[in-house]
Amino acid sequence: MEQYKTLKAEEVIDIIENLNNEERWKVLELMYDKYYNIKRESGNEGNEDNNDDY
């Protein structure tokens, strides 16, 4: 199993800034899909109590 160095947010941004434009967009898409594209549980559609504030 590989061991990864714990990076700070500023270090991650530095790495991203050194990527070409296509790879930057790929990073944004992957992060959005992983962290912000929250899957809804089935049966909650139309539920007025469903809180969309994350």
ABEGO torsion letter per residue (X at the ends): XBBBBBBBAAAAAAAAAABBAAAAAAAAAAAAAAAABBBBBBGABGBAABBABX
